[in-house]
Amino acid sequence: MNLRPQPGHQNKNGINPITNTPIDYAQRGNQQPYYKQPYPQPPIQYTQNPQQYQNPYYNQTLPQVVQQSMPEAGQKLPLQSDAIELDHMNGFSGRYRDVIHLHPQKESTIVYALAGLIVIENLNDKHQQLFLRGHDMDISALTLSKTGRYIASGQMGSRNAKTPEAPVILWDFNARKPMQIFRGLRDEITNLSFSSDDKFLAATASNNNLIIWNCQDYTIVHNKLLEVPINLITWCPPRRSSTKHSQYLIVTSQGSNIFLNTMDFDVASMQYQLKQAPCQLPSSGLVRNYTKAVIDQNGDYLYVGTHAGEICIFSISSQQGGIFKATIPVSNNGVLSINIFGRNLFVGSGDGKVKKLTGSDTRWNLEREICLEGRMNSITTDPNGNELLAGTSNGRIYRINTANLDSVVHTEGHLSSVVGLSVPLNACDLFVSIDYEGVVMVWDMNEMLVITRCIPINMNRVKGSSVYLDPDRTVVSGWRDGFIRAYMITNKPVSPIKWEIVNAHKGAVTSLYSDQNYYLSGGEDSIIRVWSKTARQLITQISIHSKEITKVFPDLMKPNLIHSCSADKTIYTYDLKTDKKVIQHQSRNGVLLDMTQRKDNELELITCGINMPIQFWDIDIVEPVQSIDVTKLNSIAISPDGKILATGSDSGELILISILTQSILGKYLGHSSGVSKVAWTSDQKQVITTSYDGTVCLWNIYL
């Protein structure tokens, strides 16, 4: 039974926290960063204070961005909303093209899409981030205006509406707030492009619709439903016309044709009119599917990438239209992204290569190239042309020096729902997570970079289900094929398997626990199994539940007592010494998803789930002894001092609750989808949350 949806600061000395040795960037396929900035400004605090703008897709207000100064050393803050801040969010998937942009005016400022959020980040300090919320689905298209004044974002078709409407939001970059929501497109926004003077925004969708809006009065300038999808759209610099209004040339691609669209202001109708003419192709014929286009600074030449791996060059003018001039072979696996800066043309390909071409007009020579991991879905340059950012299909963002094409990983993340999370009990320098597609990541908590990955070798599409970080820093993972696999943590890109338990369960291994005495595992087969620590042999099994085990762990005081909860709404305590059930609790409603144990009082068990409150269970009493009326929670964890509950909601919130007063200390919106797991660090200074959208959040706690 599957219950869940399917699909810290900089380390200045460069020391690997696992091995206490220098980090080997070369083994990661990258070189050490060629510059690094210290942690600069106070971080950003997100509260639940309402703004004037109401989110049209959520039944909640948007969080307000508030600047907050850092507490002085040793200062204790009151337990209230200003005692927590979102330090960093990670989870770029690379699923969509051209959703990463360096700001054209502000150096070291990156704007990119992360699930349903827009992230504005300091490139030299990934802990300094701002988030723009407004979409209820993944952002599939993102662009910045040429001046950097506007951001436009479009999403996948909404599942929360009767029709799969895909709105486009126009944002004010400086004010960090939405200006207008454009509607009329459906299914998926595929292209967004601003005119060079910021006056117009063009958008296309997978339902073959093209709309051009006026960014000054938000009116529709052009709206047409086409027979063939538009693959790309880009604007030429505006040109003078016979009227006081500028003339605009818009390049689009439909099928194997490139069109030059002229948008002129018609005095008779007092509105812009769009006329379309195909670009002239060679007489011998040129049948290509086009992917991405850029135009040189003067607006004279058009460079278009193709699925065949070429760059087609066209000369363009309003009088003669577009005329084919030349073709440059670049890649064997398609050109997916292009960026031009002066005499340099940067090309990203489906084979993972980034190439630097130097020249002008129709004469270009290959100067350098580099091969990275994944398809190059996005390429953007900084205002000075000194650095590239490349976003890849495997969830990585690379920083690339344009002079020599040296690269370093800026960020990377999961590509699917995160279904497991574990933090070591004796350290605060790393944590591990596992996603549904079967990738285990070991994270450096200071840099928020992946130290290593753990992937089953010679396994095709093995799904992940749970993970636990052993006190000896062995990564113990559970899989949907019923295996338990353990990995060593190394500084290699992929760490080797250490041992495995074959067919530990029938179906997924849904919960894991490990200490110096034994391994505990709970499965989709409703069975709890106890394994010897040394030989990994089965010691005993407990068959008392009737559905999937959602959590299993030993008692804090008596390790012979095993606590478990299940999708059958039961909570059991089992004594390994007597081989007998101690007590059974029964929850009346909802689905039990997670459980933790109180560290004071009677060491009560605390459960949460969907359509049920937080409930406290005493080992001597069948009925719950108390409850907190907070529902729709997917995960729960108690702080190391036992005073605070951290819970993750189905709406993406981190909720902190006082154990003593049973009052909500604060709700903090981070993810754009439901929180799947939540965990405290052992020093209680940070909380980590993961989400079904693949994102990971690191929260700083000031208590």
BATIVO-651187 format. One record per residue (C-alpha): x, y, z; residue in three letters. Coordinates in steps of 0.25 Angstrom, whole numbers, plus 2048, in hexadecimal, padded with zeros to 3 digits. Layout:
PT     x     y     z   residuo
PT     X     Y     Z       ALA
...
***
This chain:
PT     x     y     z   residuo
PT   800   800   800       MET
PT   806   80D   7FC       ASN
PT   802   818   805       LEU
PT   80A   824   7FF       ARG
PT   809   82B   7F2       PRO
PT   812   826   7E8       GLN
PT   817   82C   7DC       PRO
PT   865   868   821       GLY
PT   86E   871   819       HIS
PT   879   870   80F       GLN
PT   885   866   812       ASN
PT   890   870   80F       LYS
PT   89C   866   811       ASN
PT   897   85C   807       GLY
PT   897   850   810       ILE
PT   88E   844   80E       ASN
PT   886   842   81C       PRO
PT   886   833   81A       ILE
PT   895   830   817       THR
PT   89B   83D   81D       ASN
PT   8A3   83D   810       THR
PT   8A3   848   805       PRO
PT   897   848   7FC       ILE
PT   89B   842   7EF       ASP
PT   893   84A   7E5       TYR
PT   89A   843   7D9       ALA
PT   893   836   7DC       GLN
PT   886   83D   7DC       ARG
PT   889   841   7CD       GLY
PT   88C   84F   7D1       ASN
PT   897   858   7D6       GLN
PT   898   860   7E3       GLN
PT   890   86D   7E2       PRO
PT   898   878   7DC       TYR
PT   892   882   7E6       TYR
PT   88B   882   7F3       LYS
PT   884   88D   7FB       GLN
PT   882   88C   80A       PRO
PT   874   88C   810       TYR
PT   86F   89A   80E       PRO
PT   862   89F   812       GLN
PT   858   89C   81D       PRO
PT   84F   891   818       PRO
PT   840   892   814       ILE
PT   835   88F   81D       GLN
PT   827   88A   818       TYR
PT   81B   88C   821       THR
PT   80C   88A   81F       GLN
PT   809   899   81F       ASN
PT   7FF   89B   813       PRO
PT   802   8A4   807       GLN
PT   7F8   8AC   7FF       GLN
PT   7FA   8A2   7F4       TYR
PT   7F2   895   7F6       GLN
PT   7F6   888   7F0       ASN
PT   7EC   884   7E6       PRO
PT   7EF   875   7E7       TYR
PT   7F1   873   7F6       TYR
PT   7E7   875   801       ASN
PT   7F1   87D   808       GLN
PT   7F9   88A   807       THR
PT   807   88C   802       LEU
PT   812   88C   80C       PRO
PT   818   89A   80E       GLN
PT   827   89C   80C       VAL
PT   82D   8A2   819       VAL
PT   83B   8A6   81C       GLN
PT   840   8A2   829       GLN
PT   84E   8A4   830       SER
PT   856   898   834       MET
PT   856   895   843       PRO
PT   863   898   84B       GLU
PT   86B   88D   850       ALA
PT   864   886   85C       GLY
PT   857   88E   85B       GLN
PT   84A   887   85E       LYS
PT   83E   88B   856       LEU
PT   830   889   85B       PRO
PT   829   87D   855       LEU
PT   821   885   84A       GLN
PT   820   887   83B       SER
PT   82D   88E   83B       ASP
PT   835   882   841       ALA
PT   836   87B   833       ILE
PT   83B   87E   825       GLU
PT   83C   877   818       LEU
PT   84B   875   816       ASP
PT   84A   86E   809       HIS
PT   842   866   7FF       MET
PT   847   85C   7F5       ASN
PT   840   854   7EB       GLY
PT   843   859   7DC       PHE
PT   83E   84E   7D4       SER
PT   842   852   7C6       GLY
PT   836   84D   7C0       ARG
PT   832   859   7B8       TYR
PT   83A   862   7AE       ARG
PT   83F   870   7B0       ASP
PT   83A   871   7BF       VAL
PT   848   877   7C4       ILE
PT   84C   885   7C1       HIS
PT   857   88E   7C6       LEU
PT   852   89C   7C9       HIS
PT   856   8A5   7BD       PRO
PT   859   8B1   7C6       GLN
PT   85C   8AC   7D4       LYS
PT   869   8A4   7D5       GLU
PT   869   897   7DC       SER
PT   85A   896   7DD       THR
PT   853   889   7D7       ILE
PT   844   887   7D5       VAL
PT   83F   879   7D3       TYR
PT   833   870   7D4       ALA
PT   833   866   7DF       LEU
PT   826   85E   7DE       ALA
PT   81B   868   7E0       GLY
PT   824   873   7E5       LEU
PT   82C   87E   7DF       ILE
PT   83A   87F   7E7       VAL
PT   842   88C   7E7       ILE
PT   850   888   7EC       GLU
PT   85D   88E   7EF       ASN
PT   866   886   7E6       LEU
PT   872   887   7EF       ASN
PT   86A   883   7FB       ASP
PT   85F   878   7F9       LYS
PT   85A   87A   807       HIS
PT   855   888   803       GLN
PT   848   886   7FC       GLN
PT   83A   88C   7F9       LEU
PT   82E   885   7F4       PHE
PT   822   889   7EC       LEU
PT   815   881   7ED       ARG
PT   809   881   7E4       GLY
PT   808   874   7DD       HIS
PT   801   867   7E1       ASP
PT   809   85F   7D7       MET
PT   818   85D   7D2       ASP
PT   81D   86A   7CB       ILE
PT   81F   865   7BD       SER
PT   824   872   7B7       ALA
PT   82C   87E   7BD       LEU
PT   832   88B   7B7       THR
PT   837   898   7BB       LEU
PT   836   8A5   7B3       SER
PT   842   8AB   7AD       LYS
PT   843   8B6   7B7       THR
PT   840   8AC   7C2       GLY
PT   834   8B4   7C7       ARG
PT   82A   8A9   7C5       TYR
PT   829   89A   7C7       ILE
PT   81F   892   7C0       ALA
PT   81C   883   7C4       SER
PT   812   879   7BE       GLY
PT   80E   86C   7C4       GLN
PT   809   85E   7C0       MET
PT   7FA   85D   7BF       GLY
PT   7F3   85E   7CD       SER
PT   7ED   852   7D3       ARG
PT   7E5   85A   7DD       ASN
PT   7DC   860   7D2       ALA
PT   7D1   85A   7C9       LYS
PT   7DA   85C   7BD       THR
PT   7E9   85B   7BC       PRO
PT   7EB   86A   7BC       GLU
PT   7FA   86E   7BC       ALA
PT   7FB   87D   7C1       PRO
PT   807   886   7BE       VAL
PT   80B   88F   7C9       ILE
PT   812   89D   7C7       LEU
PT   81B   8A0   7D3       TRP
PT   822   8AD   7D7       ASP
PT   830   8A9   7D9       PHE
PT   834   8B5   7E3       ASN
PT   827   8B4   7EB       ALA
PT   827   8A5   7EB       ARG
PT   818   8A4   7E9       LYS
PT   80E   8A1   7DD       PRO
PT   809   8AC   7D4       MET
PT   7FF   8A4   7CC       GLN
PT   7FA   896   7C9       ILE
PT   7F8   893   7BA       PHE
PT   7EE   888   7B7       ARG
PT   7E9   881   7AA       GLY
PT   7F3   876   7A8       LEU
PT   7F2   868   7AC       ARG
PT   7F9   85B   7AE       ASP
PT   808   860   7AF       GLU
PT   80F   86D   7AD       ILE
PT   81A   869   7A3       THR
PT   820   877   7A0       ASN
PT   821   885   7A6       LEU
PT   828   891   7A0       SER
PT   829   8A0   7A2       PHE
PT   82B   8AA   798       SER
PT   838   8B1   799       SER
PT   832   8BE   79E       ASP
PT   82A   8B6   7A9       ASP
PT   81C   8BB   7A3       LYS
PT   817   8AE   79E       PHE
PT   817   89F   7A3       LEU
PT   814   893   79A       ALA
PT   810   886   79F       ALA
PT   80D   878   798       THR
PT   807   86C   79E       ALA
PT   806   85D   79A       SER
PT   7F8   85F   795       ASN
PT   7FE   867   789       ASN
PT   7F9   875   78E       ASN
PT   802   881   78C       LEU
PT   7FE   88E   795       ILE
PT   806   89B   795       ILE
PT   802   8A4   7A1       TRP
PT   805   8B3   7A3       ASN
PT   80E   8B4   7B0       CYS
PT   809   8C2   7B2       GLN
PT   7FA   8C1   7B2       ASP
PT   7F9   8B2   7B2       TYR
PT   7F1   8B1   7A6       THR
PT   7F1   8A6   79B       ILE
PT   7F9   8AB   78F       VAL
PT   7F8   89E   787       HIS
PT   7F0   891   78A       ASN
PT   7F0   885   780       LYS
PT   7EE   876   781       LEU
PT   7F7   86F   777       LEU
PT   7F7   862   770       GLU
PT   805   85E   774       VAL
PT   80C   861   781       PRO
PT   817   86C   782       ILE
PT   824   866   786       ASN
PT   82B   874   789       LEU
PT   829   882   789       ILE
PT   832   88E   78A       THR
PT   832   89D   787       TRP
PT   83B   8A6   77F       CYS
PT   83F   8B4   784       PRO
PT   834   8BD   781       PRO
PT   835   8C6   774       ARG
PT   830   8D3   76F       ARG
PT   823   8D4   767       SER
PT   81C   8DE   75F       SER
PT   813   8E1   76C       THR
PT   818   8E5   77A       LYS
PT   816   8D7   77E       HIS
PT   822   8CD   77C       SER
PT   822   8C1   773       GLN
PT   824   8B3   779       TYR
PT   82A   8A7   773       LEU
PT   826   89A   77A       ILE
PT   82D   88C   776       VAL
PT   825   880   777       THR
PT   826   871   773       SER
PT   81B   868   770       GLN
PT   81F   85A   76B       GLY
PT   82A   85B   761       SER
PT   828   869   75E       ASN
PT   82E   876   763       ILE
PT   824   882   763       PHE
PT   827   891   764       LEU
PT   81B   898   769       ASN
PT   81A   8A7   768       THR
PT   812   8AF   772       MET
PT   80E   8BD   76D       ASP
PT   805   8C7   773       PHE
PT   7F9   8C9   76A       ASP
PT   7F4   8D8   76C       VAL
PT   7E6   8D4   766       ALA
PT   7E3   8CA   770       SER
PT   7EC   8D0   77B       MET
PT   7F2   8C3   77E       GLN
PT   7FE   8BA   77B       TYR
PT   7FC   8B0   76F       GLN
PT   805   8A4   76E       LEU
PT   809   89F   760       LYS
PT   810   892   75E       GLN
PT   81A   88E   753       ALA
PT   823   882   752       PRO
PT   832   883   751       CYS
PT   838   87F   744       GLN
PT   83F   871   744       LEU
PT   849   86C   73B       PRO
PT   843   866   72D       SER
PT   848   858   730       SER
PT   83F   858   73D       GLY
PT   842   859   74C       LEU
PT   839   850   754       VAL
PT   83C   852   763       ARG
PT   835   853   770       ASN
PT   83A   860   777       TYR
PT   83D   861   786       THR
PT   842   86E   78B       LYS
PT   846   87C   784       ALA
PT   84E   888   787       VAL
PT   850   895   780       ILE
PT   85D   89D   77F       ASP
PT   85E   8AB   786       GLN
PT   85B   8B2   779       ASN
PT   84F   8AA   775       GLY
PT   855   8A6   768       ASP
PT   857   897   76A       TYR
PT   84F   88C   76F       LEU
PT   856   87F   775       TYR
PT   84C   873   777       VAL
PT   850   866   77D       GLY
PT   84A   859   777       THR
PT   847   84B   77C       HIS
PT   851   846   772       ALA
PT   85C   84D   77A       GLY
PT   85F   859   770       GLU
PT   85E   868   771       ILE
PT   856   86E   766       CYS
PT   85A   87D   762       ILE
PT   850   886   75C       PHE
PT   851   895   759       SER
PT   845   89D   75D       ILE
PT   83F   8AA   759       SER
PT   831   8B0   758       SER
PT   832   8B3   749       GLN
PT   838   8A5   744       GLN
PT   833   89C   74F       GLY
PT   83C   891   754       GLY
PT   846   88A   74A       ILE
PT   84E   87D   74D       PHE
PT   85D   880   74D       LYS
PT   864   874   753       ALA
PT   864   868   75C       THR
PT   86E   864   766       ILE
PT   86F   856   76B       PRO
PT   871   856   77B       VAL
PT   86B   84A   781       SER
PT   867   83B   77F       ASN
PT   85C   83C   789       ASN
PT   854   849   786       GLY
PT   856   857   78A       VAL
PT   84E   85A   796       LEU
PT   853   868   79A       SER
PT   85A   874   794       ILE
PT   85F   881   79A       ASN
PT   867   88C   793       ILE
PT   870   897   799       PHE
PT   877   8A0   790       GLY
PT   880   897   787       ARG
PT   87E   88A   78F       ASN
PT   873   880   78C       LEU
PT   870   876   797       PHE
PT   869   869   794       VAL
PT   864   85E   79D       GLY
PT   860   851   797       SER
PT   859   844   79A       GLY
PT   866   83D   79C       ASP
PT   86A   845   7A8       GLY
PT   874   84E   7A0       LYS
PT   875   85D   7A1       VAL
PT   87D   863   796       LYS
PT   882   871   794       LYS
PT   882   876   786       LEU
PT   889   883   782       THR
PT   886   88C   776       GLY
PT   87B   894   770       SER
PT   871   894   765       ASP
PT   872   887   75E       THR
PT   881   884   762       ARG
PT   882   87C   76F       TRP
PT   88E   873   774       ASN
PT   88E   86A   780       LEU
PT   897   86F   78B       GLU
PT   894   866   797       ARG
PT   88B   85B   79C       GLU
PT   887   854   7A9       ILE
PT   87F   848   7AB       CYS
PT   876   847   7B8       LEU
PT   86C   83E   7BD       GLU
PT   85E   83F   7B7       GLY
PT   857   846   7AC       ARG
PT   85A   855   7AB       MET
PT   84C   85A   7AD       ASN
PT   850   869   7B1       SER
PT   85B   872   7AE       ILE
PT   85C   880   7B3       THR
PT   868   88B   7B4       THR
PT   86A   895   7BE       ASP
PT   86A   8A4   7BB       PRO
PT   879   8A5   7B9       ASN
PT   87A   898   7B1       GLY
PT   884   892   7BB       ASN
PT   87B   886   7BF       GLU
PT   871   87C   7BA       LEU
PT   866   875   7C2       LEU
PT   862   868   7BC       ALA
PT   856   860   7C0       GLY
PT   856   851   7BD       THR
PT   84B   846   7BD       SER
PT   851   83F   7C8       ASN
PT   84E   84A   7D2       GLY
PT   85B   851   7D2       ARG
PT   85F   860   7D0       ILE
PT   86D   862   7CC       TYR
PT   875   86F   7CD       ARG
PT   87F   870   7C1       ILE
PT   88A   87A   7BF       ASN
PT   888   87F   7B0       THR
PT   897   881   7AE       ALA
PT   89C   873   7B0       ASN
PT   88E   86B   7B2       LEU
PT   893   866   7C0       ASP
PT   886   862   7C8       SER
PT   881   85F   7D6       VAL
PT   874   85A   7DB       VAL
PT   86C   866   7E1       HIS
PT   860   85D   7E5       THR
PT   859   850   7E3       GLU
PT   84D   848   7E8       GLY
PT   843   83D   7E7       HIS
PT   83B   83B   7DA       LEU
PT   82F   835   7E1       SER
PT   828   834   7EE       SER
PT   830   833   7FA       VAL
PT   82B   827   802       VAL
PT   836   825   80D       GLY
PT   83E   82E   816       LEU
PT   848   82C   821       SER
PT   851   834   82A       VAL
PT   85D   82E   832       PRO
PT   85A   82E   841       LEU
PT   869   832   844       ASN
PT   86C   83D   83A       ALA
PT   867   849   832       CYS
PT   86F   849   826       ASP
PT   867   840   81D       LEU
PT   85A   839   81A       PHE
PT   855   82F   810       VAL
PT   848   82F   807       SER
PT   842   825   7FE       ILE
PT   839   828   7F2       ASP
PT   82E   81F   7EC       TYR
PT   836   81D   7DF       GLU
PT   841   816   7E8       GLY
PT   84C   820   7EA       VAL
PT   852   821   7F8       VAL
PT   859   82F   7FA       MET
PT   863   832   805       VAL
PT   863   841   808       TRP
PT   86E   84A   80D       ASP
PT   865   853   816       MET
PT   86F   85F   816       ASN
PT   870   860   807       GLU
PT   862   859   804       MET
PT   869   851   7F9       LEU
PT   868   842   7F7       VAL
PT   875   83B   7FC       ILE
PT   872   82E   7F5       THR
PT   866   826   7F0       ARG
PT   862   817   7F2       CYS
PT   85B   810   7E7       ILE
PT   859   801   7E5       PRO
PT   863   7FC   7DB       ILE
PT   85D   7F4   7CF       ASN
PT   84F   7F7   7D4       MET
PT   845   7FC   7CA       ASN
PT   83B   806   7D0       ARG
PT   83B   801   7DE       VAL
PT   833   80B   7E6       LYS
PT   837   810   7F4       GLY
PT   82E   810   800       SER
PT   836   813   80D       SER
PT   844   816   813       VAL
PT   84B   817   820       TYR
PT   859   81C   823       LEU
PT   860   812   82D       ASP
PT   868   818   839       PRO
PT   874   813   832       ASP
PT   870   81B   826       ARG
PT   86C   80F   81D       THR
PT   860   813   814       VAL
PT   856   808   816       VAL
PT   84B   809   80B       SER
PT   83E   802   808       GLY
PT   839   7FF   7FA       TRP
PT   82C   7FC   7F4       ARG
PT   831   7EF   7EF       ASP
PT   832   7EA   7FE       GLY
PT   841   7EB   7FF       PHE
PT   849   7F2   80A       ILE
PT   856   7F8   805       ARG
PT   861   7FF   80C       ALA
PT   86B   808   807       TYR
PT   878   80E   80B       MET
PT   87A   81D   80B       ILE
PT   885   822   802       THR
PT   889   82E   7FA       ASN
PT   887   827   7ED       LYS
PT   87B   82B   7E4       PRO
PT   875   81D   7E7       VAL
PT   878   816   7F3       SER
PT   879   806   7F3       PRO
PT   86F   7FD   7FA       ILE
PT   874   7F7   807       LYS
PT   86A   7EC   809       TRP
PT   85C   7E8   806       GLU
PT   851   7E0   80C       ILE
PT   849   7D9   800       VAL
PT   83A   7D8   801       ASN
PT   839   7DE   80F       ALA
PT   82B   7E1   80C       HIS
PT   820   7DE   802       LYS
PT   81E   7EB   7FB       GLY
PT   824   7F8   800       ALA
PT   82D   7FA   80C       VAL
PT   825   806   812       THR
PT   82C   809   81F       SER
PT   83A   807   825       LEU
PT   841   808   832       TYR
PT   850   805   836       SER
PT   858   805   843       ASP
PT   863   7FE   84A       GLN
PT   85A   7F2   84D       ASN
PT   852   7EF   840       TYR
PT   84B   7F3   833       TYR
PT   83C   7F5   833       LEU
PT   834   7F5   826       SER
PT   826   7F7   823       GLY
PT   81F   7F3   816       GLY
PT   814   7F5   80C       GLU
PT   811   7E6   810       ASP
PT   80D   7EB   81E       SER
PT   818   7E3   825       ILE
PT   823   7E9   82E       ILE
PT   830   7E2   82E       ARG
PT   83C   7E2   837       VAL
PT   84A   7DF   831       TRP
PT   857   7DD   838       SER
PT   861   7E8   837       LYS
PT   86D   7E0   833       THR
PT   868   7D4   82B       ALA
PT   85B   7DB   826       ARG
PT   854   7CF   828       GLN
PT   845   7CF   82C       LEU
PT   843   7CE   83B       ILE
PT   834   7CF   83C       THR
PT   828   7D4   835       GLN
PT   81C   7DB   83A       ILE
PT   80F   7D9   833       SER
PT   804   7E1   83A       ILE
PT   800   7EB   830       HIS
PT   7F7   7E9   824       SER
PT   7FC   7F4   81B       LYS
PT   809   7FB   817       GLU
PT   812   7FF   823       ILE
PT   814   80E   822       THR
PT   81E   810   82E       LYS
PT   826   807   837       VAL
PT   830   80A   842       PHE
PT   834   805   850       PRO
PT   830   80B   85D       ASP
PT   839   817   862       LEU
PT   83B   810   870       MET
PT   839   801   86D       LYS
PT   83F   7FD   860       PRO
PT   838   7EF   861       ASN
PT   82B   7F6   85F       LEU
PT   827   7F9   850       ILE
PT   81D   803   84C       HIS
PT   816   803   83F       SER
PT   80B   80A   837       CYS
PT   804   805   82B       SER
PT   7FA   809   820       ALA
PT   7F0   800   827       ASP
PT   7EF   80C   832       LYS
PT   7F5   803   83D       THR
PT   801   807   846       ILE
PT   808   7FB   84C       TYR
PT   812   7F9   857       THR
PT   819   7EC   857       TYR
PT   823   7E6   861       ASP
PT   82F   7DE   85A       LEU
PT   833   7D8   867       LYS
PT   825   7D1   86A       THR
PT   822   7D0   85B       ASP
PT   814   7D6   85F       LYS
PT   80B   7E2   85B       LYS
PT   80B   7EC   867       VAL
PT   800   7F5   862       ILE
PT   7F8   7F9   856       GLN
PT   7F2   806   853       HIS
PT   7E8   809   848       GLN
PT   7E6   816   841       SER
PT   7D8   818   83C       ARG
PT   7D9   821   830       ASN
PT   7E3   824   825       GLY
PT   7F0   81E   821       VAL
PT   7FC   81D   82A       LEU
PT   809   822   823       LEU
PT   813   825   82E       ASP
PT   817   823   83C       MET
PT   821   828   847       THR
PT   823   827   856       GLN
PT   822   831   861       ARG
PT   82F   833   869       LYS
PT   829   837   876       ASP
PT   81D   834   87E       ASN
PT   818   825   87B       GLU
PT   820   824   86E       LEU
PT   813   824   866       GLU
PT   812   821   858       LEU
PT   80E   82C   84E       ILE
PT   807   829   841       THR
PT   802   831   835       CYS
PT   7FC   82F   828       GLY
PT   7F1   833   81E       ILE
PT   7E3   836   823       ASN
PT   7E7   834   832       MET
PT   7ED   83D   83D       PRO
PT   7FA   83C   844       ILE
PT   7F8   831   84E       GLN
PT   800   82D   85B       PHE
PT   800   81F   85F       TRP
PT   804   819   86D       ASP
PT   809   80B   86D       ILE
PT   800   808   879       ASP
PT   7F3   80E   873       ILE
PT   7EC   809   867       VAL
PT   7E5   817   863       GLU
PT   7ED   823   85F       PRO
PT   7F0   82B   86C       VAL
PT   7F0   839   864       GLN
PT   7F0   83E   856       SER
PT   7F3   84B   84E       ILE
PT   7E9   84F   844       ASP
PT   7F3   850   838       VAL
PT   7EF   847   82C       THR
PT   7F5   844   81E       LYS
PT   803   841   823       LEU
PT   80C   838   81C       ASN
PT   818   838   826       SER
PT   81B   83B   834       ILE
PT   828   83C   83C       ALA
PT   82B   840   84A       ILE
PT   837   84A   84D       SER
PT   843   844   855       PRO
PT   840   84B   861       ASP
PT   831   845   860       GLY
PT   82A   853   861       LYS
PT   826   855   853       ILE
PT   81F   84D   848       LEU
PT   823   850   83A       ALA
PT   818   84B   830       THR
PT   816   84C   821       GLY
PT   809   84F   81B       SER
PT   802   84A   80E       ASP
PT   802   859   809       SER
PT   811   85B   80A       GLY
PT   813   861   818       GLU
PT   81C   85F   823       LEU
PT   814   860   830       ILE
PT   81B   861   83E       LEU
PT   813   85D   84A       ILE
PT   816   85E   859       SER
PT   815   851   860       ILE
PT   812   858   86E       LEU
PT   808   862   869       THR
PT   803   85A   85D       GLN
PT   802   867   856       SER
PT   807   86A   847       ILE
PT   814   872   848       LEU
PT   813   875   839       GLY
PT   810   871   82B       LYS
PT   81B   873   821       TYR
PT   818   871   812       LEU
PT   824   86B   80A       GLY
PT   820   861   800       HIS
PT   817   862   7F5       SER
PT   811   854   7F7       SER
PT   80F   84B   803       GLY
PT   81A   849   80D       VAL
PT   81E   83A   80D       SER
PT   828   839   818       LYS
PT   82D   842   824       VAL
PT   83A   840   82D       ALA
PT   841   848   837       TRP
PT   851   849   838       THR
PT   857   844   845       SER
PT   85B   852   849       ASP
PT   84C   857   847       GLN
PT   851   863   83F       LYS
PT   84B   85E   832       GLN
PT   83F   857   82D       VAL
PT   83F   850   81F       ILE
PT   832   84D   817       THR
PT   830   846   80A       THR
PT   825   846   800       SER
PT   81D   83E   7F6       TYR
PT   822   849   7EB       ASP
PT   830   844   7EE       GLY
PT   835   850   7F5       THR
PT   83D   851   802       VAL
PT   83C   85C   80C       CYS
PT   846   860   817       LEU
PT   840   868   822       TRP
PT   848   870   82D       ASN
PT   842   86F   83B       ILE
PT   846   87A   845       TYR
PT   842   875   853       LEU
***
